[in-house]
Amino acid sequence: MPMEPGRYTFGPENATLTVRTKRTGAASKAGHDLLLEVTSWSATLELTRDAADTRLGLTADAGSLRVLEGTGGIQALDDDDRAGIEQTIDDEVLKGTAIEFRSSTVELGADGAPAAVTGELELAGSRHPISFELHSGERGRLSGTAVVRQTDWDMKPYSALFGTLKVADDVEVAVETEPHAG
């Protein structure tokens, strides 16, 4: 079923926005690969029949990332560990700065849904281009993944234990919307 032109809004009530990190370094066995959920965000898709007029924008609250799971590591994450990770991300990694994406071009697929998106991502006070693909599914469901290389945004990946445990530079950001009525 093709997506109909119109204005679509997304956020935690009808979609998920997640961030996945991996660990690296000599002491990587001590750390955890993390799956984080962004709990305060909104996106708007202005879908037209003409790709040149189609726009996608997203804003997210840098302080709203919550740890869903931590895999690997010597021991399981407890509530204090999760709270500490969330605080560190807000204070030391993202520093409470704006997260905003604005498309510059959107290519539409055969079903009329966005298929490839290019734009600028503002993250940690820097703005840089980024591209990603979107996949459409049943009843207008959209999903996509983008890889954000932290150093491209002048971010130093978090490290601990004198640099022997680090978050990998590449972080995976994924979005998945619920199907639309109709």
Buried (B, 14 or more C-beta within 10 A) or exposed (E): BEBEBEEBEBBBEEBBBBBBBBBBBEBBEBBBBBBBBBBBBBBBBBBBEEBEEBBBBBBBBBBBBBBBBBEEBEEEBEEEBBEEBBEEBBEEBBEEBBBBBBBEEBEBBEEBBBBBBBBBBBBBEEBEEBEBBBBBBEEBBBBBBBEBBBEBBEBEBBBBEEEBBBBBBBBBBBBBBBEBEE
